[in-house]
Amino acid sequence: MSNTLELYTNSAGSRGYGAVFGKHWLYGKWPHAWHHLNIATLKFFPNVIALHIWGPKMSNKCILLFTDNATLVDIINKQTSKDKGIMILIHTLVLCCLSVNILFCSPHIPRFLNMRANCLSCFQVDDFKALTPDADALPTSVQEDLLSERWSITWKPY
């Protein structure tokens, strides 16, 4: 059994987000209060959600965080950013990974190879299921507190 797992994520601007981990998948709509956030922040957040939810299933492994956004790849791999909101996400991601012994890195992939996460972020569930026939029948639910108002307050532009 391999010690490397794959997580694919995407965000469609102010519309929504999606993530795929093996047969597991999740998606959702961004709260209206988040529409002012930059795209790097919105594209980063599905990684945090996914690691928070599926982290125990990833423990003691190396996780490849696939994204089609080159800026986000750089941010994840360097674990730093000038943006305060992104730094909150980096800290959250690192602490989540430390708590279950996950090593992570982010390779860039072309958009056409990230179609499953892209479909989910645009609410195209039927297209996702056609691309992933062995996926879980239902998406993994996302706890409301992961999208709480505290994040949008923290991330107000300066």
Backbone as ProteinMPNN parsed JSONL, in Angstrom:
{"seq_chain_A": "MSNTLELYTNSAGSRGYGAVFGKHWLYGKWPHAWHHLNIATLKFFPNVIALHIWGPKMSNKCILLFTDNATLVDIINKQTSKDKGIMILIHTLVLCCLSVNILFCSPHIPRFLNMRANCLSCFQVDDFKALTPDADALPTSVQEDLLSERWSITWKPY", "coords_chain_A": {"N_chain_A": [[0.834, -1.189, 0.0], [0.536, 2.207, -0.812], [2.128, 5.094, 0.58], [1.397, 7.567, -0.191], [-1.169, 9.828, -0.834], [-3.892, 11.358, -2.677], [-5.38, 14.535, -3.072], [-7.784, 16.477, -4.574], [-8.736, 19.734, -5.33], [-10.886, 22.601, -5.817], [-12.031, 25.926, -6.489], [-14.68, 27.93, -7.518], [-14.551, 30.913, -7.996], [-16.755, 33.23, -6.598], [-18.793, 31.438, -6.408], [-18.636, 28.558, -5.495], [-17.118, 25.621, -3.952], [-15.123, 22.623, -4.235], [-14.023, 19.275, -3.498], [-12.087, 16.302, -3.854], [-11.306, 13.174, -2.656], [-10.016, 10.209, -3.084], [-12.672, 7.99, -3.134], [-14.298, 9.706, -1.863], [-16.062, 12.802, -1.632], [-16.818, 16.296, -1.624], [-18.719, 19.312, -1.63], [-19.785, 22.738, -1.919], [-21.512, 25.877, -1.397], [-20.197, 29.155, -1.301], [-20.497, 31.299, 1.516], [-22.35, 34.359, 1.328], [-21.018, 36.524, 2.48], [-18.392, 35.995, 1.926], [-17.739, 36.68, -0.628], [-16.086, 38.798, -1.273], [-13.503, 37.937, -0.963], [-10.162, 37.165, -2.097], [-9.192, 35.177, -4.981], [-7.149, 33.319, -4.51], [-7.363, 32.825, -1.769], [-9.945, 31.709, -1.678], [-9.509, 29.441, -3.259], [-7.693, 28.084, -1.696], [-9.064, 27.368, 0.628], [-10.781, 24.959, 0.335], [-8.898, 22.925, 0.661], [-8.25, 23.102, 3.366], [-10.748, 22.553, 4.534], [-11.139, 19.914, 3.578], [-8.914, 18.527, 4.701], [-9.468, 18.895, 7.363], [-11.847, 17.424, 7.628], [-11.316, 14.847, 6.428], [-8.855, 14.217, 7.434], [-8.167, 12.27, 9.55], [-8.361, 9.896, 8.053], [-6.198, 10.128, 6.502], [-3.976, 9.959, 8.015], [-0.547, 9.611, 8.979], [0.508, 9.651, 6.416], [1.657, 10.854, 3.184], [0.369, 13.589, 1.53], [-0.73, 14.67, -1.57], [-1.625, 17.728, -2.621], [-3.49, 18.603, -5.026], [-3.867, 21.225, -7.327], [-5.075, 23.592, -9.74], [-4.106, 26.107, -9.752], [-1.421, 28.099, -10.025], [-0.325, 30.059, -8.319], [-1.385, 29.354, -5.836], [-0.206, 26.835, -5.507], [2.464, 27.576, -5.073], [2.171, 29.048, -2.675], [1.236, 27.055, -0.888], [3.373, 25.209, -0.936], [5.534, 26.75, -0.025], [4.52, 27.579, 2.347], [3.815, 30.134, 3.18], [2.653, 33.539, 2.938], [1.901, 36.902, 1.955], [-0.587, 37.74, 2.481], [-2.877, 38.148, 5.043], [-5.2, 36.643, 5.613], [-4.777, 34.299, 4.142], [-2.55, 33.38, 5.499], [-3.704, 32.648, 7.932], [-5.134, 30.427, 7.058], [-2.989, 28.807, 6.236], [-1.704, 28.337, 8.708], [-3.789, 26.941, 9.986], [-4.036, 24.698, 8.304], [-1.463, 23.52, 8.576], [-1.418, 22.94, 11.355], [-3.557, 21.133, 11.5], [-2.535, 19.058, 9.927], [-0.253, 18.366, 11.408], [-1.471, 17.34, 13.672], [-2.375, 14.805, 12.957], [-0.238, 13.633, 11.799], [0.528, 14.192, 8.994], [2.215, 14.651, 5.995], [2.577, 17.112, 3.553], [2.447, 18.3, 0.157], [2.215, 20.387, -2.759], [1.571, 19.779, -5.989], [1.342, 21.32, -9.219], [-1.369, 21.05, -11.479], [-2.739, 20.837, -14.781], [-5.767, 22.529, -15.692], [-7.611, 20.876, -17.073], [-7.07, 18.386, -16.066], [-8.1, 18.474, -13.6], [-10.799, 18.169, -13.515], [-12.843, 16.838, -12.054], [-12.941, 18.054, -9.471], [-13.357, 20.632, -10.393], [-15.912, 20.4, -11.567], [-17.47, 19.924, -9.277], [-17.122, 22.334, -7.857], [-18.589, 24.023, -9.38], [-21.106, 23.11, -9.072], [-21.893, 20.971, -10.687], [-22.88, 18.222, -10.36], [-23.869, 15.884, -11.609], [-22.159, 15.685, -13.826], [-19.744, 15.315, -12.46], [-20.254, 12.803, -11.27], [-20.431, 11.242, -13.555], [-17.8, 11.326, -14.405], [-16.628, 10.071, -12.281], [-17.52, 7.263, -11.546], [-17.282, 5.407, -9.45], [-17.467, 6.833, -7.123], [-18.441, 7.806, -3.765], [-21.915, 7.478, -2.966], [-23.204, 9.685, -1.9], [-22.288, 13.108, -1.109], [-19.679, 14.004, 1.225], [-20.648, 15.536, 4.203], [-20.323, 18.979, 5.085], [-19.446, 20.598, 7.948], [-21.297, 23.198, 9.448], [-19.914, 25.055, 11.057], [-17.416, 25.227, 9.909], [-17.677, 27.045, 7.927], [-18.214, 29.396, 9.171], [-19.157, 32.678, 10.354], [-16.987, 33.816, 11.628], [-14.693, 33.431, 10.108], [-15.059, 35.093, 7.833], [-15.096, 37.584, 9.067], [-12.505, 37.734, 10.053], [-11.153, 37.792, 7.64], [-11.657, 40.212, 6.396], [-10.878, 42.735, 4.047], [-7.889, 44.723, 4.303]], "CA_chain_A": [[0.0, 0.0, 0.0], [1.319, 3.425, -0.944], [2.019, 6.079, 1.643], [1.034, 8.841, -0.797], [-2.576, 9.956, -1.199], [-4.154, 12.514, -3.525], [-6.542, 15.368, -2.802], [-8.013, 17.429, -5.648], [-9.652, 20.772, -4.881], [-11.084, 23.759, -6.681], [-13.016, 26.925, -6.117], [-15.173, 28.696, -8.668], [-14.779, 32.298, -7.593], [-17.715, 33.458, -5.521], [-19.856, 30.429, -6.479], [-18.525, 27.46, -4.555], [-15.876, 24.868, -3.822], [-15.254, 21.175, -4.327], [-12.838, 18.491, -3.162], [-12.195, 14.875, -4.12], [-10.279, 12.359, -2.006], [-10.395, 8.827, -3.361], [-14.094, 7.89, -3.46], [-14.998, 10.726, -1.075], [-16.176, 14.096, -2.278], [-17.64, 17.308, -0.959], [-18.855, 20.565, -2.354], [-20.69, 23.665, -1.262], [-21.605, 27.258, -1.848], [-19.584, 30.108, -0.384], [-21.399, 32.284, 2.13], [-22.34, 35.654, 0.638], [-20.015, 37.386, 3.113], [-17.056, 35.621, 1.457], [-17.583, 37.032, -2.038], [-15.025, 39.808, -1.436], [-12.189, 37.324, -0.78], [-9.412, 36.934, -3.334], [-9.33, 33.821, -5.498], [-6.18, 32.429, -3.853], [-7.963, 32.439, -0.488], [-11.057, 30.805, -1.954], [-8.983, 28.17, -3.769], [-6.976, 27.423, -0.61], [-9.956, 26.903, 1.681], [-11.215, 23.56, 0.238], [-7.854, 22.067, 1.226], [-8.411, 23.139, 4.825], [-11.976, 21.814, 4.828], [-10.917, 18.487, 3.307], [-7.997, 17.96, 5.692], [-10.178, 18.87, 8.646], [-12.841, 16.35, 7.594], [-10.767, 13.538, 6.077], [-7.516, 14.078, 8.003], [-7.916, 10.98, 10.205], [-8.191, 8.849, 7.037], [-4.939, 10.422, 5.831], [-2.902, 10.011, 9.004], [0.726, 8.929, 8.715], [0.691, 9.58, 4.967], [2.01, 12.047, 2.423], [-0.791, 13.987, 0.741], [-0.499, 15.588, -2.674], [-2.748, 18.661, -2.712], [-3.507, 19.017, -6.422], [-4.641, 22.404, -7.69], [-4.732, 24.138, -11.045], [-3.736, 27.507, -9.545], [0.029, 28.141, -9.78], [-0.055, 30.884, -7.137], [-1.705, 28.554, -4.659], [0.837, 25.807, -5.387], [3.61, 28.243, -4.463], [1.817, 29.374, -1.292], [1.182, 25.823, -0.091], [4.699, 24.608, -0.822], [6.392, 27.619, 0.799], [3.802, 27.767, 3.601], [3.831, 31.54, 3.554], [1.985, 34.488, 2.06], [1.786, 38.249, 2.519], [-2.003, 37.926, 2.792], [-3.166, 37.699, 6.42], [-6.217, 35.596, 5.577], [-4.145, 33.062, 3.678], [-1.681, 32.89, 6.58], [-4.577, 31.946, 8.88], [-5.386, 29.12, 6.462], [-1.749, 28.033, 6.297], [-1.551, 27.875, 10.092], [-4.821, 25.942, 10.238], [-3.67, 23.502, 7.543], [-0.282, 22.918, 9.195], [-1.81, 22.352, 12.644], [-4.386, 19.964, 11.201], [-1.641, 17.998, 9.451], [0.583, 17.934, 12.528], [-2.272, 16.595, 14.654], [-2.543, 13.415, 12.524], [1.013, 13.215, 11.157], [0.419, 14.247, 7.541], [3.175, 15.444, 5.237], [1.879, 17.532, 2.34], [3.031, 19.191, -0.838], [1.216, 20.706, -3.774], [1.996, 19.876, -7.39], [0.392, 21.983, -10.112], [-1.904, 20.248, -12.579], [-3.546, 21.638, -15.712], [-7.198, 22.563, -15.357], [-8.345, 19.748, -17.649], [-6.847, 17.203, -15.228], [-8.768, 18.716, -12.318], [-12.204, 18.319, -13.891], [-13.787, 16.37, -11.034], [-13.094, 19.13, -8.492], [-13.954, 21.769, -11.096], [-17.355, 20.147, -11.678], [-18.103, 20.107, -7.971], [-17.113, 23.746, -7.461], [-19.631, 24.69, -10.187], [-22.351, 22.392, -8.763], [-22.206, 20.059, -11.776], [-22.756, 16.925, -9.692], [-24.065, 14.808, -12.589], [-20.914, 15.572, -14.593], [-18.769, 14.705, -11.557], [-20.568, 11.376, -11.131], [-20.088, 10.582, -14.818], [-16.339, 11.216, -14.411], [-16.195, 9.283, -11.119], [-18.624, 6.337, -11.281], [-17.094, 4.661, -8.201], [-17.506, 7.765, -5.987], [-19.495, 7.609, -2.772], [-23.227, 7.86, -3.483], [-23.531, 11.027, -1.406], [-21.106, 13.862, -0.698], [-19.38, 14.156, 2.648], [-21.226, 16.8, 4.644], [-19.407, 19.978, 5.629], [-20.022, 21.186, 9.156], [-21.59, 24.628, 9.332], [-18.925, 25.902, 11.733], [-16.257, 25.425, 9.039], [-17.977, 28.208, 7.096], [-18.83, 30.354, 10.09], [-18.938, 34.112, 10.157], [-15.698, 34.226, 12.188], [-13.697, 33.485, 9.037], [-15.239, 36.282, 6.999], [-14.687, 38.745, 9.859], [-11.052, 37.712, 10.073], [-10.605, 38.015, 6.32], [-12.048, 41.468, 5.766], [-9.694, 43.364, 3.45], [-7.288, 45.825, 5.075]], "C_chain_A": [[0.875, 1.248, 0.0], [1.102, 4.341, 0.253], [1.652, 7.458, 1.11], [-0.423, 8.806, -1.244], [-2.765, 11.239, -1.991], [-5.451, 13.206, -3.127], [-6.627, 16.401, -3.922], [-9.041, 18.443, -5.167], [-9.793, 21.856, -5.943], [-12.102, 24.696, -6.047], [-13.395, 27.689, -7.37], [-15.557, 30.089, -8.194], [-15.743, 32.415, -6.435], [-18.839, 32.423, -5.506], [-19.714, 29.363, -5.409], [-17.186, 26.76, -4.626], [-16.172, 23.382, -3.958], [-13.935, 20.507, -3.982], [-13.125, 17.02, -3.402], [-11.002, 14.176, -3.48], [-10.686, 10.9, -2.16], [-11.836, 8.774, -3.828], [-14.927, 8.967, -2.764], [-15.007, 12.056, -1.826], [-17.057, 15.02, -1.446], [-17.716, 18.531, -1.853], [-19.817, 21.459, -1.589], [-20.598, 25.06, -1.838], [-20.935, 28.154, -0.822], [-20.651, 30.996, 0.249], [-21.272, 33.624, 1.396], [-21.251, 36.568, 1.187], [-18.594, 37.095, 2.63], [-16.771, 36.098, 0.031], [-16.492, 38.069, -2.291], [-13.622, 39.209, -1.358], [-11.492, 37.079, -2.116], [-9.466, 35.456, -3.709], [-8.342, 32.858, -4.85], [-6.724, 31.943, -2.513], [-9.081, 31.428, -0.709], [-10.581, 29.451, -2.476], [-8.234, 27.39, -2.68], [-7.954, 26.736, 0.352], [-10.457, 25.465, 1.527], [-10.175, 22.566, 0.753], [-7.996, 21.971, 2.738], [-9.646, 22.348, 5.244], [-11.723, 20.307, 4.699], [-9.994, 17.852, 4.342], [-8.632, 17.925, 7.078], [-11.123, 17.668, 8.703], [-12.209, 14.975, 7.414], [-9.389, 13.272, 6.674], [-7.253, 12.751, 8.698], [-7.728, 9.822, 9.22], [-6.856, 8.991, 6.305], [-3.741, 10.324, 6.773], [-1.724, 9.123, 8.621], [1.0, 8.736, 7.223], [1.254, 10.904, 4.431], [0.822, 12.35, 1.518], [-0.344, 14.96, -0.343], [-1.757, 16.433, -2.823], [-2.754, 19.241, -4.128], [-4.402, 20.229, -6.627], [-4.172, 22.906, -9.047], [-4.358, 25.617, -10.96], [-2.267, 27.582, -9.131], [0.387, 28.975, -8.555], [-0.305, 30.097, -5.867], [-0.675, 27.44, -4.439], [2.046, 26.396, -4.658], [3.354, 28.549, -2.982], [1.838, 28.126, -0.418], [2.586, 25.257, 0.113], [5.653, 25.433, 0.027], [5.817, 27.845, 2.193], [3.911, 29.199, 4.113], [3.12, 32.381, 2.504], [1.986, 35.852, 2.747], [0.352, 38.539, 2.958], [-2.325, 37.333, 4.16], [-4.2, 36.578, 6.46], [-5.644, 34.261, 5.133], [-3.231, 32.501, 4.757], [-2.5, 32.183, 7.67], [-4.866, 30.54, 8.363], [-4.144, 28.233, 6.509], [-1.542, 27.479, 7.703], [-2.55, 26.775, 10.424], [-4.48, 24.624, 9.554], [-2.492, 22.775, 8.206], [-0.644, 22.263, 10.528], [-2.661, 21.103, 12.457], [-3.502, 18.793, 10.787], [-0.74, 17.48, 10.569], [-0.195, 17.041, 13.494], [-2.465, 15.127, 14.267], [-1.358, 12.912, 11.702], [0.879, 13.081, 9.64], [1.526, 15.141, 6.997], [2.469, 15.846, 3.948], [2.775, 18.349, 1.432], [1.984, 19.376, -1.929], [1.84, 20.779, -5.157], [0.918, 20.597, -8.207], [-0.093, 20.982, -11.16], [-2.694, 21.158, -13.508], [-5.036, 21.516, -15.356], [-7.946, 21.344, -15.876], [-8.115, 18.446, -16.874], [-7.503, 17.329, -13.848], [-10.286, 18.827, -12.506], [-13.184, 17.877, -12.811], [-14.016, 17.45, -9.984], [-13.714, 20.363, -9.136], [-15.465, 21.603, -11.222], [-18.062, 20.413, -10.355], [-18.172, 21.582, -7.569], [-18.144, 24.566, -8.242], [-20.986, 24.007, -10.04], [-22.819, 21.483, -9.897], [-22.016, 18.615, -11.287], [-22.941, 15.769, -10.674], [-22.811, 14.597, -13.434], [-19.824, 14.924, -13.737], [-19.002, 13.204, -11.457], [-20.27, 10.602, -12.409], [-18.572, 10.371, -14.919], [-15.821, 10.274, -13.324], [-17.29, 8.293, -10.736], [-18.483, 5.555, -9.974], [-17.106, 5.566, -6.96], [-18.606, 7.368, -5.008], [-20.823, 8.114, -3.342], [-23.6, 9.286, -3.103], [-22.256, 11.771, -1.028], [-20.909, 13.799, 0.817], [-19.956, 15.502, 3.082], [-20.152, 17.684, 5.275], [-20.102, 20.641, 6.809], [-20.176, 22.694, 8.986], [-20.502, 25.496, 9.94], [-17.656, 26.095, 10.898], [-16.446, 26.627, 8.113], [-18.604, 29.323, 7.927], [-18.424, 31.789, 9.786], [-17.567, 34.559, 10.681], [-14.613, 34.309, 11.119], [-13.846, 34.757, 8.226], [-14.875, 37.55, 7.754], [-13.167, 38.849, 9.858], [-10.481, 38.137, 8.735], [-11.05, 39.31, 5.648], [-10.799, 42.16, 5.235], [-9.203, 44.54, 4.291], [-6.983, 46.978, 4.178]], "O_chain_A": [[1.854, 1.321, 0.744], [0.029, 4.357, 0.856], [1.601, 8.42, 1.875], [-0.855, 7.884, -1.937], [-1.897, 12.111, -1.98], [-6.473, 12.565, -2.881], [-5.66, 17.115, -4.19], [-10.095, 18.067, -4.656], [-8.954, 22.009, -6.83], [-12.907, 24.309, -5.201], [-12.54, 28.048, -8.179], [-16.735, 30.399, -8.016], [-15.565, 31.767, -5.403], [-19.746, 32.515, -4.679], [-20.556, 29.259, -4.516], [-16.247, 27.233, -5.266], [-17.313, 22.941, -3.817], [-12.865, 21.092, -4.149], [-14.24, 16.544, -3.19], [-9.848, 14.531, -3.723], [-11.578, 10.413, -1.466], [-12.197, 9.433, -4.803], [-16.116, 9.119, -3.044], [-14.073, 12.38, -2.558], [-17.914, 14.581, -0.679], [-16.87, 18.74, -2.722], [-20.565, 20.999, -0.726], [-19.728, 25.372, -2.65], [-21.08, 27.946, 0.382], [-21.604, 31.396, -0.42], [-20.197, 33.968, 0.903], [-20.628, 37.311, 0.429], [-17.684, 37.878, 2.901], [-15.654, 35.928, -0.459], [-16.023, 38.2, -3.421], [-12.645, 39.897, -1.657], [-12.139, 36.82, -3.131], [-9.747, 34.597, -2.872], [-8.669, 31.687, -4.659], [-6.56, 30.775, -2.163], [-9.157, 30.415, -0.015], [-11.185, 28.424, -2.169], [-8.155, 26.163, -2.744], [-7.68, 25.636, 0.83], [-10.556, 24.778, 2.544], [-10.529, 21.487, 1.228], [-7.877, 20.891, 3.316], [-9.598, 21.567, 6.195], [-12.052, 19.531, 5.597], [-10.266, 16.748, 4.812], [-8.358, 17.023, 7.869], [-11.187, 16.975, 9.719], [-12.523, 14.043, 8.154], [-8.813, 12.209, 6.442], [-6.206, 12.148, 8.464], [-7.012, 8.868, 9.522], [-6.436, 8.09, 5.58], [-2.61, 10.581, 6.362], [-1.879, 8.053, 8.033], [1.649, 7.769, 6.824], [1.311, 11.914, 5.133], [0.327, 11.466, 0.82], [0.335, 15.949, -0.065], [-2.831, 15.909, -3.119], [-2.099, 20.249, -4.394], [-5.543, 20.262, -6.166], [-3.032, 22.679, -9.453], [-4.3, 26.302, -11.981], [-1.907, 27.18, -8.025], [1.316, 28.626, -7.826], [0.484, 30.167, -4.925], [-0.319, 27.143, -3.299], [2.582, 25.782, -3.736], [4.226, 28.332, -2.14], [2.401, 28.144, 0.677], [2.941, 24.868, 1.226], [6.496, 24.873, 0.728], [6.532, 28.252, 3.109], [4.075, 29.442, 5.308], [3.001, 31.99, 1.342], [2.062, 35.939, 3.973], [0.109, 39.476, 3.719], [-2.073, 36.153, 4.405], [-4.079, 35.657, 7.267], [-5.987, 33.216, 5.686], [-3.14, 31.284, 4.92], [-2.024, 31.216, 8.264], [-4.847, 29.575, 9.128], [-4.243, 27.039, 6.791], [-1.242, 26.297, 7.873], [-2.198, 25.788, 11.07], [-4.618, 23.557, 10.151], [-2.526, 21.556, 8.375], [-0.215, 21.141, 10.797], [-2.496, 20.122, 13.183], [-3.699, 17.667, 11.245], [-0.494, 16.278, 10.659], [0.359, 16.101, 14.064], [-2.694, 14.287, 15.137], [-1.455, 11.904, 11.002], [1.086, 12.006, 9.077], [1.74, 16.25, 7.486], [1.827, 15.01, 3.313], [3.725, 18.995, 1.873], [1.008, 18.631, -2.015], [2.556, 21.731, -5.468], [-0.273, 20.487, -7.912], [0.683, 20.169, -11.662], [-3.262, 22.153, -13.058], [-5.479, 20.516, -14.79], [-8.828, 20.827, -15.19], [-8.891, 17.502, -17.017], [-7.46, 16.401, -13.041], [-10.965, 19.506, -11.735], [-14.249, 18.476, -12.664], [-15.161, 17.737, -9.636], [-14.506, 21.064, -8.505], [-16.216, 22.556, -11.009], [-19.116, 21.046, -10.317], [-19.171, 22.024, -7.002], [-18.525, 25.66, -7.826], [-21.912, 24.295, -10.798], [-24.019, 21.251, -10.047], [-21.122, 17.897, -11.735], [-22.233, 14.767, -10.575], [-22.441, 13.459, -13.724], [-19.069, 14.083, -14.224], [-18.057, 12.419, -11.548], [-19.896, 9.43, -12.35], [-18.116, 9.36, -15.453], [-14.715, 9.743, -13.43], [-17.931, 8.465, -9.7], [-19.487, 5.083, -9.441], [-16.787, 5.107, -5.863], [-19.569, 6.691, -5.369], [-20.843, 9.072, -4.114], [-24.229, 10.004, -3.88], [-21.256, 11.149, -0.668], [-21.85, 13.572, 1.577], [-19.766, 16.504, 2.393], [-19.212, 17.203, 5.906], [-21.204, 21.176, 6.682], [-19.297, 23.369, 8.451], [-20.192, 26.561, 9.406], [-16.895, 27.03, 11.15], [-15.473, 27.16, 7.579], [-19.426, 30.094, 7.433], [-17.469, 32.05, 9.054], [-17.039, 35.574, 10.226], [-13.719, 35.151, 11.202], [-12.854, 35.434, 7.957], [-14.392, 38.505, 7.147], [-12.614, 39.934, 9.681], [-9.43, 38.777, 8.69], [-10.839, 39.483, 4.448], [-9.766, 42.17, 5.906], [-9.993, 45.255, 4.908], [-6.474, 48.0, 4.637]]}, "name": "protein", "num_of_chains": 1, "seq": "MSNTLELYTNSAGSRGYGAVFGKHWLYGKWPHAWHHLNIATLKFFPNVIALHIWGPKMSNKCILLFTDNATLVDIINKQTSKDKGIMILIHTLVLCCLSVNILFCSPHIPRFLNMRANCLSCFQVDDFKALTPDADALPTSVQEDLLSERWSITWKPY"}
